[in-house]
């Protein structure tokens, strides 16, 4: 079985990032590079990490703009050969359709539904009614209709989405091993619980990257799966 753990490598310095992935590459299945890393290092940094790790690269750019702009951005990253790219489901069906049409062959395009740093109180403040679960299911339906490969959601919703989208590709961030601090995450579950509920990719950052022994931390998480 392919290791579902993708290391969230959102660090500002390139050399420590390369050193970390070189150390961990035998214990993770891929590397997630987000906005902090991409804004600091751009295309060059992505190439550096891909070379250092030899693993699939997940570009977590959360693209959200008018359809034409998002399609252009997708085309601009073809050269990076990402395995996974994120867009925002709230950009609407036309944006999602254009993003998927513009993606490189073999690249999975997944839609972010609701950030794991948000809860229902935050939803209400932005004018959204209903539960987090309802909102994720609505956006998952829209992403499926748009022809996307899957969605990003928290471990709290992945089981329900998996039931309605049997062959979807589900990325679950905001994971914390049993007993670990949740930090700024509000809707967290353990990596094992997310995997059991249908997660395809487990995005894990600080519990590994900030551990005293990152290799041991990754091995301990992998052992629970």
SEDO-599822 format. One line per field, with one value per atom (N, C-alpha, C): z, y, x; atom name; residue number from 0. Coordinates in steps of 0.02 Angstrom, whole numbers. Last residue first. Layout:
N
zz Z; ...
yy Y; ...
xx X; ...
atomo CA; ...
num NUM; ...
***
This chain:
225
zz 555; 496; 475; 654; 674; 616; 587; 621; 642; 547; 496; 528; 672; 639; 588; 692; 741; 712; 584; 590; 638; 615; 554; 557; 734; 734; 673; 689; 737; 738; 608; 579; 625; 699; 646; 616; 856; 809; 754; 902; 921; 873; 776; 826; 842; 674; 735; 791; 573; 560; 623; 636; 611; 608; 680; 721; 699; 569; 632; 676; 457; 459; 525; 350; 419; 418; 261; 263; 335; 185; 252; 253; 54; 73; 142; 61; 14; 32; 188; 164; 117; 245; 172; 146; 378; 350; 275; 404; 409; 377; 394; 345; 345; 507; 440; 387; 609; 602; 532; 591; 582; 571; 622; 555; 542; 720; 714; 642; 688; 705; 700; 709; 701; 718; 686; 671; 656; 718; 758; 747; 734; 701; 747; 792; 764; 728; 909; 881; 856; 966; 903; 871; 1034; 1034; 966; 1049; 1027; 1026; 1079; 1133; 1114; 926; 992; 1044; 795; 831; 900; 693; 752; 783; 543; 580; 639; 443; 511; 555; 290; 332; 403; 173; 240; 277; 16; 52; 119; -84; -26; 12; -228; -200; -145; -258; -251; -219; -276; -308; -304; -201; -187; -216; -131; -188; -181; -19; -77; -139; 71; 59; -4; 76; 45; 29; 152; 81; 44; 277; 244; 170; 302; 300; 263; 306; 251; 246; 411; 356; 305; 502; 528; 472; 437; 453; 480; 316; 379; 389; 140; 196; 259; -30; 34; 87; -161; -120; -62; -333; -263; -227; -467; -443; -371; -551; -514; -490; -620; -648; -613; -569; -611; -640; -486; -547; -596; -383; -422; -488; -335; -362; -405; -289; -342; -375; -185; -241; -301; -103; -132; -191; -62; -105; -137; 17; -39; -88; 113; 67; 7; 179; 144; 94; 234; 187; 146; 322; 266; 212; 412; 373; 312; 472; 431; 386; 458; 491; 443; 422; 426; 459; 325; 373; 372; 309; 290; 345; 342; 308; 286; 419; 347; 307; 542; 535; 462; 521; 532; 521; 513; 456; 462; 644; 590; 527; 704; 724; 670; 648; 628; 651; 609; 637; 620; 529; 538; 572; 498; 551; 566; 390; 455; 513; 267; 301; 370; 158; 216; 255; 25; 43; 100; -112; -40; -24; -235; -213; -137; -340; -284; -257; -475; -453; -400; -513; -480; -456; -665; -605; -576; -783; -724; -660; -885; -881; -819; -806; -843; -835; -817; -779; -824; -884; -895; -861; -838; -909; -924; -704; -721; -794; -719; -687; -705; -777; -815; -785; -671; -736; -776; -572; -562; -628; -632; -614; -606; -640; -701; -688; -502; -549; -611; -377; -420; -472; -276; -338; -388; -175; -173; -233; -192; -217; -220; -239; -191; -223; -277; -293; -241; -272; -242; -272; -355; -348; -318; -366; -340; -337; -431; -428; -408; -544; -478; -484; -642; -640; -572; -674; -608; -598; -793; -793; -727; -758; -791; -785; -706; -663; -694; -802; -784; -741; -803; -860; -843; -685; -691; -747; -722; -668; -671; -819; -837; -785; -740; -794; -815; -660; -629; -682; -757; -720; -688; -801; -849; -813; -683; -717; -763; -552; -608; -648; -409; -449; -504; -320; -314; -349; -270; -320; -316; -171; -158; -206; -174; -189; -178; -141; -105; -113; -235; -232; -203; -199; -192; -184; -280; -252; -255; -249; -280; -243; -224; -207; -245; -218; -265; -256; -135; -106; -153; -212; -148; -122; -321; -332; -267; -256; -295; -306; -203; -158; -195; -322; -273; -227; -383; -416; -367; -288; -300; -333; -301; -239; -247; -432; -415; -352; -423; -462; -443; -254; -323; -357; -126; -168; -240; -58; -40; -93; -111; -116; -101; -77; -147; -156; 65; 30; -42; 86; 118; 80; 14; -7; 23; 16; 18; -1; -31; -29; -34; 29; 15; 23; -32; 1; -21; 4; -39; 2; 96; 27; -21; 213; 191; 118; 240; 288; 271; 160; 165; 209; 177; 115; 116; 286; 295; 235; 246; 305; 309; 140; 127; 185; 205; 160; 143; 281; 314; 268; 185; 233; 266; 121; 84; 132; 228; 198; 161; 253; 304; 277; 123; 143; 200; 116; 70; 95; 240; 215; 174; 281; 239; 210; 264; 300; 253; 250; 245; 288; 208; 215; 206; 260; 246; 261; 191; 238; 216; 174; 139; 190; 189; 226; 180; 131; 118; 151; 47; 108; 95; -42; -44; 20; 0; 0; 0
yy 167; 159; 86; 178; 177; 162; 188; 125; 120; 321; 269; 203; 379; 392; 337; 330; 315; 326; 386; 313; 293; 521; 496; 420; 522; 545; 518; 479; 437; 457; 590; 523; 477; 700; 695; 626; 721; 672; 662; 829; 824; 776; 900; 849; 850; 980; 1013; 964; 890; 938; 972; 814; 783; 835; 903; 844; 805; 1000; 1012; 951; 908; 955; 956; 803; 811; 855; 743; 798; 811; 598; 626; 680; 546; 578; 609; 482; 458; 483; 435; 483; 449; 348; 354; 405; 319; 349; 363; 277; 228; 253; 400; 347; 296; 466; 493; 440; 383; 392; 418; 397; 331; 338; 533; 507; 440; 601; 568; 544; 764; 694; 664; 931; 884; 813; 1077; 1016; 961; 1178; 1172; 1106; 1229; 1187; 1176; 1292; 1335; 1295; 1163; 1226; 1267; 1038; 1052; 1118; 927; 992; 1006; 749; 806; 870; 639; 673; 732; 557; 556; 591; 669; 605; 612; 768; 767; 698; 856; 793; 799; 950; 964; 902; 870; 905; 911; 753; 774; 805; 725; 751; 778; 601; 645; 661; 566; 571; 623; 455; 520; 514; 348; 345; 412; 382; 321; 320; 494; 498; 441; 467; 493; 498; 419; 380; 403; 522; 458; 415; 615; 629; 565; 551; 566; 579; 546; 485; 496; 680; 636; 572; 765; 759; 704; 759; 755; 742; 781; 712; 704; 911; 886; 813; 910; 921; 895; 931; 935; 949; 817; 877; 874; 763; 754; 821; 787; 721; 709; 869; 867; 797; 890; 843; 841; 962; 999; 954; 872; 892; 927; 873; 812; 828; 1002; 981; 919; 995; 1042; 1022; 901; 888; 932; 974; 911; 892; 1077; 1093; 1030; 1003; 1044; 1058; 947; 903; 942; 1063; 1021; 976; 1108; 1150; 1108; 1003; 1021; 1060; 1011; 950; 964; 1133; 1123; 1062; 1175; 1147; 1143; 1334; 1262; 1240; 1475; 1443; 1368; 1606; 1538; 1507; 1731; 1727; 1658; 1736; 1750; 1739; 1699; 1767; 1785; 1565; 1612; 1684; 1511; 1508; 1561; 1529; 1567; 1568; 1436; 1507; 1552; 1318; 1344; 1416; 1347; 1308; 1342; 1336; 1366; 1319; 1268; 1319; 1353; 1192; 1158; 1206; 1266; 1263; 1232; 1177; 1221; 1212; 1133; 1145; 1195; 1135; 1148; 1167; 1012; 1075; 1080; 952; 942; 1009; 871; 937; 926; 777; 777; 848; 754; 797; 795; 685; 649; 690; 824; 754; 721; 984; 937; 866; 1083; 1046; 998; 1139; 1168; 1129; 1071; 1068; 1092; 1111; 1041; 1034; 1247; 1226; 1154; 1243; 1271; 1250; 1187; 1154; 1178; 1286; 1219; 1180; 1395; 1400; 1331; 1343; 1362; 1366; 1322; 1266; 1285; 1417; 1401; 1348; 1449; 1486; 1471; 1359; 1418; 1463; 1270; 1251; 1312; 1324; 1333; 1315; 1199; 1260; 1266; 1111; 1131; 1195; 974; 1046; 1062; 838; 864; 940; 822; 764; 786; 940; 922; 861; 988; 919; 899; 1111; 1085; 1012; 1146; 1130; 1099; 1185; 1121; 1098; 1310; 1262; 1194; 1378; 1404; 1355; 1316; 1305; 1325; 1369; 1297; 1281; 1504; 1484; 1409; 1496; 1519; 1500; 1456; 1413; 1432; 1570; 1507; 1458; 1664; 1674; 1609; 1612; 1621; 1628; 1612; 1551; 1558; 1720; 1708; 1648; 1625; 1686; 1674; 1532; 1558; 1625; 1397; 1448; 1467; 1330; 1353; 1409; 1271; 1343; 1373; 1151; 1174; 1250; 1033; 1106; 1131; 895; 920; 996; 784; 851; 873; 623; 665; 732; 620; 601; 645; 654; 602; 578; 750; 698; 639; 834; 810; 750; 864; 829; 798; 931; 871; 830; 1039; 990; 925; 1105; 1084; 1030; 1135; 1090; 1063; 1227; 1165; 1114; 1330; 1293; 1227; 1375; 1347; 1305; 1428; 1368; 1334; 1498; 1492; 1426; 1539; 1505; 1492; 1608; 1620; 1595; 1560; 1631; 1648; 1425; 1444; 1519; 1425; 1401; 1427; 1481; 1510; 1490; 1396; 1465; 1495; 1230; 1278; 1348; 1070; 1137; 1188; 910; 964; 1030; 760; 824; 876; 583; 642; 704; 481; 464; 522; 446; 483; 465; 383; 373; 413; 415; 344; 330; 552; 527; 452; 619; 587; 548; 676; 633; 591; 752; 699; 650; 842; 792; 736; 914; 877; 824; 972; 925; 883; 1056; 1001; 949; 1144; 1106; 1046; 1203; 1159; 1117; 1270; 1219; 1174; 1364; 1308; 1253; 1433; 1424; 1360; 1430; 1484; 1475; 1290; 1323; 1375; 1184; 1256; 1292; 1045; 1075; 1151; 916; 987; 1025; 758; 806; 877; 641; 695; 745; 472; 532; 580; 351; 408; 473; 240; 279; 341; 111; 173; 212; -59; 0; 62
xx -73; -116; -122; 19; -52; -98; 139; 124; 51; 139; 130; 111; 168; 104; 89; 297; 245; 176; 366; 360; 304; 358; 327; 317; 433; 363; 327; 558; 521; 447; 588; 584; 544; 591; 541; 534; 612; 639; 587; 539; 610; 646; 431; 447; 522; 394; 415; 432; 357; 411; 437; 250; 312; 368; 153; 168; 230; 154; 189; 200; 86; 141; 177; 1; 26; 88; -130; -83; -63; -165; -164; -110; -269; -206; -215; -392; -342; -273; -505; -456; -407; -602; -597; -547; -602; -664; -659; -474; -528; -592; -408; -394; -450; -457; -468; -459; -408; -480; -497; -269; -301; -376; -245; -233; -268; -383; -318; -308; -453; -460; -389; -520; -465; -486; -561; -598; -547; -469; -529; -566; -299; -348; -408; -194; -247; -301; -163; -141; -199; -181; -217; -196; -58; -91; -123; -92; -52; -93; -173; -138; -96; -153; -185; -142; -103; -100; -131; -205; -162; -161; -237; -235; -187; -263; -284; -285; -325; -275; -299; -360; -381; -321; -426; -368; -391; -492; -505; -441; -570; -502; -505; -711; -678; -609; -793; -728; -691; -910; -873; -803; -985; -938; -889; -1058; -1094; -1050; -962; -1023; -1059; -870; -851; -912; -939; -926; -909; -939; -1002; -992; -799; -840; -905; -757; -735; -776; -788; -835; -818; -686; -754; -804; -568; -585; -655; -605; -579; -600; -560; -607; -575; -544; -509; -561; -596; -601; -551; -578; -598; -600; -569; -549; -572; -708; -646; -631; -827; -779; -712; -929; -881; -827; -992; -1026; -979; -897; -908; -942; -914; -849; -856; -1045; -1028; -962; -1031; -1077; -1059; -947; -923; -966; -1029; -973; -943; -1120; -1143; -1086; -1034; -1070; -1096; -990; -942; -977; -1112; -1075; -1025; -1145; -1190; -1153; -1037; -1047; -1092; -1058; -998; -1007; -1235; -1177; -1117; -1316; -1311; -1247; -1255; -1299; -1290; -1140; -1158; -1201; -1089; -1153; -1174; -979; -969; -1033; -1026; -1000; -987; -1056; -1110; -1087; -925; -971; -1025; -879; -848; -892; -963; -967; -936; -919; -985; -996; -743; -798; -864; -582; -648; -696; -470; -463; -529; -497; -501; -489; -602; -538; -546; -700; -702; -638; -651; -721; -726; -547; -551; -623; -541; -571; -572; -410; -456; -479; -346; -370; -423; -205; -270; -287; -127; -130; -200; -136; -112; -113; -105; -126; -95; -130; -89; -117; -280; -229; -191; -386; -320; -264; -497; -481; -411; -495; -483; -463; -526; -463; -446; -651; -596; -528; -725; -722; -662; -708; -682; -676; -774; -703; -672; -904; -867; -793; -939; -933; -892; -845; -901; -886; -761; -753; -807; -776; -820; -810; -673; -739; -786; -514; -569; -636; -389; -425; -481; -232; -296; -322; -158; -163; -231; -43; -106; -102; 77; 31; -39; 152; 124; 78; 250; 225; 197; 297; 315; 293; 240; 311; 334; 110; 121; 194; 85; 121; 129; 14; 80; 120; -109; -64; 7; -161; -151; -102; -170; -124; -110; -270; -203; -151; -378; -354; -283; -389; -371; -346; -428; -367; -343; -551; -495; -428; -635; -615; -554; -571; -616; -590; -511; -515; -566; -412; -480; -484; -310; -325; -399; -227; -295; -316; -105; -108; -177; -20; -80; -86; 43; 43; -23; 127; 59; 65; 232; 225; 152; 303; 251; 245; 486; 417; 367; 617; 598; 527; 676; 633; 621; 755; 781; 741; 671; 735; 760; 567; 553; 616; 638; 608; 592; 677; 727; 700; 554; 602; 653; 507; 471; 516; 602; 596; 560; 574; 640; 636; 445; 457; 524; 449; 425; 441; 486; 536; 514; 385; 455; 503; 268; 281; 354; 281; 279; 294; 276; 335; 337; 149; 209; 271; 62; 72; 135; 139; 84; 105; 171; 200; 144; 185; 138; 173; 251; 266; 214; 229; 232; 245; 236; 217; 221; 370; 312; 297; 487; 434; 371; 592; 575; 515; 606; 577; 561; 663; 598; 573; 783; 782; 719; 741; 791; 792; 658; 628; 677; 755; 701; 671; 837; 866; 812; 745; 776; 804; 720; 665; 693; 845; 815; 758; 852; 900; 874; 745; 748; 795; 637; 705; 711; 501; 526; 595; 389; 444; 475; 285; 275; 327; 257; 324; 319; 172; 160; 223; 191; 219; 204; 69; 103; 127; 37; 58; 95; 5; -40; -18; 107; 103; 60; 28; 65; 54; 42; 0; 44
atomo N; CA; C; N; CA; C; N; CA; C; N; CA; C; N; CA; C; N; CA; C; N; CA; C; N; CA; C; N; CA; C; N; CA; C; N; CA; C; N; CA; C; N; CA; C; N; CA; C; N; CA; C; N; CA; C; N; CA; C; N; CA; C; N; CA; C; N; CA; C; N; CA; C; N; CA; C; N; CA; C; N; CA; C; N; CA; C; N; CA; C; N; CA; C; N; CA; C; N; CA; C; N; CA; C; N; CA; C; N; CA; C; N; CA; C; N; CA; C; N; CA; C; N; CA; C; N; CA; C; N; CA; C; N; CA; C; N; CA; C; N; CA; C; N; CA; C; N; CA; C; N; CA; C; N; CA; C; N; CA; C; N; CA; C; N; CA; C; N; CA; C; N; CA; C; N; CA; C; N; CA; C; N; CA; C; N; CA; C; N; CA; C; N; CA; C; N; CA; C; N; CA; C; N; CA; C; N; CA; C; N; CA; C; N; CA; C; N; CA; C; N; CA; C; N; CA; C; N; CA; C; N; CA; C; N; CA; C; N; CA; C; N; CA; C; N; CA; C; N; CA; C; N; CA; C; N; CA; C; N; CA; C; N; CA; C; N; CA; C; N; CA; C; N; CA; C; N; CA; C; N; CA; C; N; CA; C; N; CA; C; N; CA; C; N; CA; C; N; CA; C; N; CA; C; N; CA; C; N; CA; C; N; CA; C; N; CA; C; N; CA; C; N; CA; C; N; CA; C; N; CA; C; N; CA; C; N; CA; C; N; CA; C; N; CA; C; N; CA; C; N; CA; C; N; CA; C; N; CA; C; N; CA; C; N; CA; C; N; CA; C; N; CA; C; N; CA; C; N; CA; C; N; CA; C; N; CA; C; N; CA; C; N; CA; C; N; CA; C; N; CA; C; N; CA; C; N; CA; C; N; CA; C; N; CA; C; N; CA; C; N; CA; C; N; CA; C; N; CA; C; N; CA; C; N; CA; C; N; CA; C; N; CA; C; N; CA; C; N; CA; C; N; CA; C; N; CA; C; N; CA; C; N; CA; C; N; CA; C; N; CA; C; N; CA; C; N; CA; C; N; CA; C; N; CA; C; N; CA; C; N; CA; C; N; CA; C; N; CA; C; N; CA; C; N; CA; C; N; CA; C; N; CA; C; N; CA; C; N; CA; C; N; CA; C; N; CA; C; N; CA; C; N; CA; C; N; CA; C; N; CA; C; N; CA; C; N; CA; C; N; CA; C; N; CA; C; N; CA; C; N; CA; C; N; CA; C; N; CA; C; N; CA; C; N; CA; C; N; CA; C; N; CA; C; N; CA; C; N; CA; C; N; CA; C; N; CA; C; N; CA; C; N; CA; C; N; CA; C; N; CA; C; N; CA; C; N; CA; C; N; CA; C; N; CA; C; N; CA; C; N; CA; C; N; CA; C; N; CA; C; N; CA; C; N; CA; C; N; CA; C; N; CA; C; N; CA; C; N; CA; C; N; CA; C; N; CA; C; N; CA; C; N; CA; C; N; CA; C; N; CA; C; N; CA; C; N; CA; C; N; CA; C; N; CA; C; N; CA; C; N; CA; C; N; CA; C; N; CA; C; N; CA; C; N; CA; C; N; CA; C; N; CA; C; N; CA; C; N; CA; C; N; CA; C; N; CA; C; N; CA; C; N; CA; C; N; CA; C; N; CA; C; N; CA; C; N; CA; C; N; CA; C; N; CA; C; N; CA; C; N; CA; C; N; CA; C; N; CA; C; N; CA; C; N; CA; C
num 224; 224; 224; 223; 223; 223; 222; 222; 222; 221; 221; 221; 220; 220; 220; 219; 219; 219; 218; 218; 218; 217; 217; 217; 216; 216; 216; 215; 215; 215; 214; 214; 214; 213; 213; 213; 212; 212; 212; 211; 211; 211; 210; 210; 210; 209; 209; 209; 208; 208; 208; 207; 207; 207; 206; 206; 206; 205; 205; 205; 204; 204; 204; 203; 203; 203; 202; 202; 202; 201; 201; 201; 200; 200; 200; 199; 199; 199; 198; 198; 198; 197; 197; 197; 196; 196; 196; 195; 195; 195; 194; 194; 194; 193; 193; 193; 192; 192; 192; 191; 191; 191; 190; 190; 190; 189; 189; 189; 188; 188; 188; 187; 187; 187; 186; 186; 186; 185; 185; 185; 184; 184; 184; 183; 183; 183; 182; 182; 182; 181; 181; 181; 180; 180; 180; 179; 179; 179; 178; 178; 178; 177; 177; 177; 176; 176; 176; 175; 175; 175; 174; 174; 174; 173; 173; 173; 172; 172; 172; 171; 171; 171; 170; 170; 170; 169; 169; 169; 168; 168; 168; 167; 167; 167; 166; 166; 166; 165; 165; 165; 164; 164; 164; 163; 163; 163; 162; 162; 162; 161; 161; 161; 160; 160; 160; 159; 159; 159; 158; 158; 158; 157; 157; 157; 156; 156; 156; 155; 155; 155; 154; 154; 154; 153; 153; 153; 152; 152; 152; 151; 151; 151; 150; 150; 150; 149; 149; 149; 148; 148; 148; 147; 147; 147; 146; 146; 146; 145; 145; 145; 144; 144; 144; 143; 143; 143; 142; 142; 142; 141; 141; 141; 140; 140; 140; 139; 139; 139; 138; 138; 138; 137; 137; 137; 136; 136; 136; 135; 135; 135; 134; 134; 134; 133; 133; 133; 132; 132; 132; 131; 131; 131; 130; 130; 130; 129; 129; 129; 128; 128; 128; 127; 127; 127; 126; 126; 126; 125; 125; 125; 124; 124; 124; 123; 123; 123; 122; 122; 122; 121; 121; 121; 120; 120; 120; 119; 119; 119; 118; 118; 118; 117; 117; 117; 116; 116; 116; 115; 115; 115; 114; 114; 114; 113; 113; 113; 112; 112; 112; 111; 111; 111; 110; 110; 110; 109; 109; 109; 108; 108; 108; 107; 107; 107; 106; 106; 106; 105; 105; 105; 104; 104; 104; 103; 103; 103; 102; 102; 102; 101; 101; 101; 100; 100; 100; 99; 99; 99; 98; 98; 98; 97; 97; 97; 96; 96; 96; 95; 95; 95; 94; 94; 94; 93; 93; 93; 92; 92; 92; 91; 91; 91; 90; 90; 90; 89; 89; 89; 88; 88; 88; 87; 87; 87; 86; 86; 86; 85; 85; 85; 84; 84; 84; 83; 83; 83; 82; 82; 82; 81; 81; 81; 80; 80; 80; 79; 79; 79; 78; 78; 78; 77; 77; 77; 76; 76; 76; 75; 75; 75; 74; 74; 74; 73; 73; 73; 72; 72; 72; 71; 71; 71; 70; 70; 70; 69; 69; 69; 68; 68; 68; 67; 67; 67; 66; 66; 66; 65; 65; 65; 64; 64; 64; 63; 63; 63; 62; 62; 62; 61; 61; 61; 60; 60; 60; 59; 59; 59; 58; 58; 58; 57; 57; 57; 56; 56; 56; 55; 55; 55; 54; 54; 54; 53; 53; 53; 52; 52; 52; 51; 51; 51; 50; 50; 50; 49; 49; 49; 48; 48; 48; 47; 47; 47; 46; 46; 46; 45; 45; 45; 44; 44; 44; 43; 43; 43; 42; 42; 42; 41; 41; 41; 40; 40; 40; 39; 39; 39; 38; 38; 38; 37; 37; 37; 36; 36; 36; 35; 35; 35; 34; 34; 34; 33; 33; 33; 32; 32; 32; 31; 31; 31; 30; 30; 30; 29; 29; 29; 28; 28; 28; 27; 27; 27; 26; 26; 26; 25; 25; 25; 24; 24; 24; 23; 23; 23; 22; 22; 22; 21; 21; 21; 20; 20; 20; 19; 19; 19; 18; 18; 18; 17; 17; 17; 16; 16; 16; 15; 15; 15; 14; 14; 14; 13; 13; 13; 12; 12; 12; 11; 11; 11; 10; 10; 10; 9; 9; 9; 8; 8; 8; 7; 7; 7; 6; 6; 6; 5; 5; 5; 4; 4; 4; 3; 3; 3; 2; 2; 2; 1; 1; 1; 0; 0; 0
***
